[in-house]
Amino acid sequence: MKKYCLLLAVFLGLSASVQAQGDAEAGKSKSLVCAACHGTDGNSAIPMNPKLAGQHQGYLVKQLQEFKLASQTGGKEGRNNAIMNAQAMMLSEEDMQDLAAYFSSQTLKVGSAPEDVIAQGEALYRGGDAARGITACIACHSADGKGMNLAGFPVISGQHATYAESQLKMFRSGDRNNDLNGMMRGVASKLTDEDIRILSAYLEGLY
């Protein structure tokens, strides 16, 4: 899996670099409507809403594109979320690029992980579980959770545990299905509720 991720990073490098455009200053003014849920600087104070600060620009653009696609197809394609579909529906490609440029330029605020999840969380994150066929998260999301920008693998370190847990469960159930080649669905399908709880809590303090 790690070799696959690295090859994918090289293969997708050109398309990702093409996406890396946008005006951060313009994005800042356009982000006012986002602040209620995601914070003025992308550091959401609401655990159920994701932190956007410091996220890879290309990944942010992709999510906005897919929210808009879901709004246009009644949720049959893209990433379906009632609130975000409505927000993305009115965005132009330039708007998406500007917003992504702004949020990606912000500094992600450090979180923390409970002491009782660190050992198990680290073991699963770094080593996976060969007996259950669970690939180590580190293979695509890197040792510090910063992901792989060129391959489109997002920053997951410092993310709210509540949000991370909800997304892993959605990947597991298939309610979220906009992952590349079903990679996250494949991994999440093998995770128990306890695995997901521990990993999500661990990620919030991973740097």
Buried (B, 14 or more C-beta within 10 A) or exposed (E): EEEBBBEBBEEBBEEBEEBBBBBBEBBBEBBEEBEEBBBEBBBBEBBEBBBBBBBBBBBBBBBBBBBBBBBBEEBEEBBBBEEBBEBBEEBEEBBBBBBBBBBBBBEBBEBEBEEEBBEBBBBBBEEBBEEEEBBBBBBBBBEEBBBBBBBBBBBBBBBBBBBBBBBBBBBBEEEBBBBBEEBBBBBBBBBEEEBBBBBBBBBBBBE
